[in-house]
């Protein structure tokens, strides 16, 4: 079966991975690959990609609103102050993925985020510095052409871990880079490839 972009009912061709689920299609059309520069939003996405480990992204996407409520808008300042009572509260929340390791990882990553800020580093500028401040535009004809990791994601993952971030291996980081537009991995016959490129 071809992995090129299939045509949908609205006559638009989209990356095959989003299928026909309306939530997934909307995410593909409005979020995935759009360059994100807001530090808080980047922290949120990195944490959610960490929660995805071992799961399908659609599972996290369906729970994203519950995650945002449970983690108080993913404000690093709030999450960095979480203690055992907050971990217990989150572990009791059926609306999110109840993994103690991942919850504690989100807290640890929030503290790493704040440590960078306190040292005068902007999280967004730091991340985007790995791609020289602008998206890497790939021209894959098939979704299977795109890698699951890259030398850049390996270097970024290593440095994030050194700084205290968790659940950020090279594969998770590459998925993160795709999602936040550091890499444009829409296939070339997907209508969003050129649109996202124009946003860069």
Secondary structure, 3 states (H helix, E strand, C coil): CCCCCEECCCCCEECHHHCCCHHHHHHHHHCCCCCCCCHHHHHHHHHHHHHHCCCCHHHHHHHHHHHHHHCHHHCHHHHHCCCHHHHHHHHCCCCCCCCHHHHHHHHHHHHHHHHHHHCCCCHHHHHHHHHCCCCEECCCCCHHHCCCCCHHHHHHHHHHHHCCCCCCCHHHHHHHHHHCCCEECCCCCCHHHHHHHHHC
